[in-house]
Amino acid sequence: MRRRVALLLALVLAAGVAGAASGARSASGAYCAGPGDVHFRAGDGTRLIGHRFGHGTTAVVLAHQYRSNLCQWISYARRLAAKGYLAFAFDFRNNGRSQSVGYARSQRFGGDVAGAAKYLRAHGAKKALLVGASMGGTAVLVAGANIRPPVDGVISLSGPSSFDGADAGSAVPRLRVPVLYLAAADDTGGGFASDARALYAATPSADKTLEILSGSDHGVALVDHPGKARQLVEAFLAGHSAG
């Protein structure tokens, strides 16, 4: 178990370095995505920063990977905005420009996702879908099981069963909204694919999908380029934002 956790942390840290560096470089001036940054709060009062891409009444919350920030999602968020969605990427607590808090508040990642969904609904969103990568995937599953009224769908990209106090394994037995699990077969020796299978099996939703894809892409990398993962994500979003 310890070896697996170490491998997980090493991988997600490497995947998040580029996004984190981008945020650090832009911290002294305009943030990485340009005009559109907003401030909001999680349920426990933690101050968070997010960025709105596009317009519309269907909002897609984008939750980033470990030790990264909203900058990681810019390219894909702009793609979603061009498709008519209001894409909303944000910095988790203790990441990017969001507030730093101590233990055990530092582990309330699901609450940050819930705060983003609440903010968007308060500002005109009629539908809300959650997309999370790696650590963010764990967080959107936890949030999706708890947000009321329920969100319209959840997508986990390489989300582990648990991460630093966020426990998707305990949350998904209450997850009854539409959900899509995606992971790559060779990502960290198959560990993320194994977690996706276990989470899928524990999810009672009548509308759930599991896809284990070839290759080793992790988290945001699954949708950063054309391919089956991007097609599945966008078909899910389109199918659960209609009406």
N, C-alpha and C positions, 0 to 999 in steps of 0.2 A: 504493500500500500504506500509506504513512504517513497519507494522508488518511483511509483506511478505519479504521485503528487509532485515529486521533483521534476519529472519529465514534463508534466503539464505546465508547471510554472515556468520552466525554461522555454517551452514552445510559445506560450502566450506572451511572455516577456519579449521574445524576439519578434513576434508578430506585431506587438504594439509599439516598438521602438520608433519606427518611422513616423507614426501618427503623433506620438508624444513629442518627438523632436520638432515636428512642424508647429505644434502648439507652443512650444517653448520659444521658438524663433520669433513668433508673432506676438508674444505676450507683451512686449514693450510698446506695441502700436495696435493697429486694428487686428482683431483676431483672425484666424485663418480663413474663414468663409466670407469675410466682408460684411457689409451692413445686413442686419437681420438678427443679431444676437438679442436674446431676451433673458430675463431673470425670473425664476420661479422658486417655489419651495416644495420640499418633500413633506410628507405628513408630520414628521417630527420637527419641522421647522428648519431643516438644513437648507442653506441657500445654494441653488444650482443655476447653471447657465446652459442655455440651449440656443439653437439656431433654426429659424424657419426657412425652408426652401419651398418656393412655389405658393400656390393658393388652393382653395377648394375646401370642401366640407368633409372629405375623407382624409384623415390624418394617419400617417405611418410614423410611429416612434422608432428611432434607430438607436440601439444600445450598444456601446463599443466594447472592445476587448480589454483585457488586463493591462494596466499601466499605459493606457492610450487616452484618447479624448475624442470629441466630436469630429475633429479634423479627419479622422480615419474614414469617415462616411461621406465626405464632400462629393466625391465623384458619383457615387451611387445615389446619394440624395438628390443631386441635380438631375440625374436620369429619371428618378421617380417624379420629380417636380415637372419635368417635360411631359410626363404621361398624365398629368392632371391631379396628382396627389399633393397634399400638404405634407412634405417630409420634415421631420423634426428630429435632429440629432442633438444630443446633450452630453455634458460631462458628468459622469458619476461623481459622487462625493469623494474627496481625496484625490481627484484627478482633474487635469486641466485647470480651469478657472473656477470650478465649484469649490464650496467651502470644505476645508479640512476639519475632520472631527476625530475624536479619540474612540478607542474601544469602549463599548461594543457597538456604538452608533456607526462605526466605520463599516459594519457588515450589512447594513440595511439597504442593499442594492435594489431589492424589489420595491421598496418604498420610493426610490428615486424614479423608477419607471412609472409607478402609480402617480407620482406628482406630475410627471410630464403629461400623462394621459388626462389628468384632471385639469391642468393648465389649458390643454388644447380644447377640451370640451367647453371650458369656460369662455373660450374665445372663438366659438362658432363651429367646432367640429361635430358633425352628426354621427360619424363613424370613426372608430379608432382601432388600428391594428398595430401589433407590437412585433418588432423584428430585432433579435439580439444575436450577437456573435460571440462565441466562446463564453467568457464570463457574463457578457450581456445576454447570451442565450439562456443561461441559468436564471438570470434576473427576470427576464420576460416571462418565463414559465412560472416563477413564484408570483409575480405580479398578476399574470393572467388568471391564476387560481383564486386571487383575492379581491381584485378590483370589482366594485359595485357602483353603478350597473355594469354588467360584464362588457368586456371589449368584444370586438367583432372577429378577432382572430389573432393567433400567435404563431410566430415562426422562430424556431431555434436553429441557428447555424453553428454546429459543433459545440453545442452547450453541454458541459459536463453535468453529472447528476448533482454535484455539490461544488461550491467554490467559496472558500473563506467565509463560512457562516451562512451563505445563501444555499438553501437545501431544496433543490427542485424535486429530488426523489420523494420528499415528504409532502410537497405541494401538489404534484400532478395527480394524485388520486382524487383531488377536488377540482381538477381542470375539466370543465365541460363545454368550453368554447371550441370552435374549430382550431386545429393545430397541425402544423407541418414540422416534422423533424428531418433535418438534413445533416449528413456527416459524410466524410470521405473515408473509404475503406482502409487506406494506408496512413491516415493521419495519426501520428504517434503510435505506430504499431497496432492500430485498430482500437485504441482505448476509447476514442470519442464515438466511434461507430457502436461499440459495445454499450456505452452509456445511452446513446440514442435509442437503441433497441429496448433497453430496460425501461427507459422513460415512456416510450411508446406503449409498451405492454401494461404499464401501470396507469395509463391515462384512460378514464372512462368516457371521454367525449365520443359521441356517435360520428363525429366528423374529424377523423384523424388520419394522417398520412405519414409514412416513414419511407425515406429514400436514402439508401447507402450508395454513394457514388464512387466511381473509380477514381484513383489518384490520391493525393495527399493534401489538397488545398484545405486551409483551415479558416473558419470564421468568415470575415469580410472577403477574403480571397475567393470564396466560392462564388460570389456574385460580381466580382471586380472585372470579369471578362465574360464574353458570350459563351453560352454553354447550357447544359441541362439544368444545372442548379439555378441559374438566373431565370430560365424558362419556368421552372417549377415555382419559384418565388413569385414571379409576376403573374402567373396564372392563378395562384392562390389569392394574391391581393385583389386581382380583378374579380374573381369569383365571390369574394366576401365583402366587396365594397359596392356591389350593384344594389339597386333598389332604394 
